[in-house]
Amino acid sequence: MSEIELRHGRWQDVLQDVQAYALICDPPFTERTHKGQRSGDAHRGGMQEESAIHYDPIDADVVQEFVEHWTAPGKIERWFCIFSDHDGIRLWLDALARADLYTFPPVVWTKTNPGPRFTGDGPASACEYIAIGRHRKGMRKSEKRSRVGFYNGPIATERVVTGGKPDWLMRALVRDYSERGASIVDPFAGGATTLICAAVEGRTAIGSEMNRETFETAQKRINRGFTPTFF
């Protein structure tokens, strides 16, 4: 039976004991993206200090700390799937490679319904990138299969948290990078979409969320239950 566990706090504090088959997460993006979000909030009539982003942006040190922890022996058995913007994707891929993981060209999520650009005169941001890495040894024969190099589809219709990912995308990632019965960890759980989608697809899931309000919203979503996919 699939299970979901969400812990409140920083992943460094509350997930120290966790091991999993795959890590699938959507961490904060770089300062450039955060500034753009705050500018968009202001343009829509909000104040910069009231931005919906409650987290510090990533930088090289944050990425390195994260990768060093989760690539330590015994933490993650196989796959790493980490969302990023176009500035941060190289930080993630370089850190995974330094940890001796096999890395791939970034997988692209092309949004079919992106929002407009609120400031400036350039194109809207219609893509996000996923850093994919795996351990070099120990792959079972059943895991050796081709996976898609891009995902194409709409952004989430239920806006639980800023930048939250759609169910269809997270379910696809879970199916592509784990097998039924596997364990998934998400150290940046947000509204718990990844955890719920993992459970729907027959996996066990554990994650953490440091913002109290977001954690409570996510826990309510989990408590509503879910319908598993049978296959």
ChimeraX attribute file (.defattr): number of C-alpha atoms within 10 A of each C-alpha:
attribute: neighborCount
match mode: 1-to-1
recipient: residues
	/A:1	8
	/A:2	17
	/A:3	15
	/A:4	21
	/A:5	15
	/A:6	24
	/A:7	18
	/A:8	19
	/A:9	18
	/A:10	14
	/A:11	19
	/A:12	13
	/A:13	12
	/A:14	17
	/A:15	19
	/A:16	11
	/A:17	8
	/A:18	14
	/A:19	18
	/A:20	20
	/A:21	21
	/A:22	24
	/A:23	27
	/A:24	27
	/A:25	23
	/A:26	19
	/A:27	19
	/A:28	21
	/A:29	21
	/A:30	19
	/A:31	15
	/A:32	13
	/A:33	18
	/A:34	19
	/A:35	15
	/A:36	14
	/A:37	19
	/A:38	19
	/A:39	18
	/A:40	19
	/A:41	18
	/A:42	16
	/A:43	13
	/A:44	10
	/A:45	9
	/A:46	14
	/A:47	13
	/A:48	15
	/A:49	11
	/A:50	11
	/A:51	17
	/A:52	15
	/A:53	16
	/A:54	14
	/A:55	12
	/A:56	12
	/A:57	17
	/A:58	17
	/A:59	16
	/A:60	14
	/A:61	11
	/A:62	12
	/A:63	18
	/A:64	17
	/A:65	12
	/A:66	16
	/A:67	18
	/A:68	13
	/A:69	13
	/A:70	21
	/A:71	19
	/A:72	10
	/A:73	9
	/A:74	11
	/A:75	17
	/A:76	22
	/A:77	20
	/A:78	21
	/A:79	20
	/A:80	25
	/A:81	22
	/A:82	21
	/A:83	24
	/A:84	26
	/A:85	17
	/A:86	18
	/A:87	15
	/A:88	23
	/A:89	20
	/A:90	15
	/A:91	19
	/A:92	25
	/A:93	23
	/A:94	17
	/A:95	20
	/A:96	26
	/A:97	15
	/A:98	13
	/A:99	16
	/A:100	14
	/A:101	21
	/A:102	16
	/A:103	19
	/A:104	14
	/A:105	13
	/A:106	22
	/A:107	18
	/A:108	18
	/A:109	20
	/A:110	18
	/A:111	17
	/A:112	12
	/A:113	11
	/A:114	14
	/A:115	11
	/A:116	12
	/A:117	14
	/A:118	16
	/A:119	11
	/A:120	7
	/A:121	7
	/A:122	9
	/A:123	8
	/A:124	13
	/A:125	15
	/A:126	15
	/A:127	16
	/A:128	17
	/A:129	22
	/A:130	26
	/A:131	23
	/A:132	22
	/A:133	23
	/A:134	22
	/A:135	18
	/A:136	11
	/A:137	10
	/A:138	8
	/A:139	12
	/A:140	7
	/A:141	7
	/A:142	7
	/A:143	12
	/A:144	8
	/A:145	7
	/A:146	7
	/A:147	9
	/A:148	10
	/A:149	12
	/A:150	12
	/A:151	18
	/A:152	12
	/A:153	14
	/A:154	16
	/A:155	22
	/A:156	16
	/A:157	10
	/A:158	10
	/A:159	12
	/A:160	17
	/A:161	17
	/A:162	13
	/A:163	17
	/A:164	19
	/A:165	23
	/A:166	18
	/A:167	18
	/A:168	14
	/A:169	19
	/A:170	19
	/A:171	19
	/A:172	15
	/A:173	19
	/A:174	26
	/A:175	16
	/A:176	14
	/A:177	21
	/A:178	20
	/A:179	16
	/A:180	15
	/A:181	15
	/A:182	19
	/A:183	24
	/A:184	27
	/A:185	28
	/A:186	27
	/A:187	25
	/A:188	20
	/A:189	27
	/A:190	29
	/A:191	25
	/A:192	31
	/A:193	22
	/A:194	30
	/A:195	31
	/A:196	29
	/A:197	27
	/A:198	33
	/A:199	30
	/A:200	20
	/A:201	24
	/A:202	23
	/A:203	24
	/A:204	24
	/A:205	25
	/A:206	26
	/A:207	27
	/A:208	24
	/A:209	24
	/A:210	20
	/A:211	14
	/A:212	11
	/A:213	12
	/A:214	19
	/A:215	21
	/A:216	15
	/A:217	16
	/A:218	22
	/A:219	18
	/A:220	13
	/A:221	16
	/A:222	19
	/A:223	10
	/A:224	7
	/A:225	12
	/A:226	12
	/A:227	10
	/A:228	16
	/A:229	10
	/A:230	7
	/A:231	6
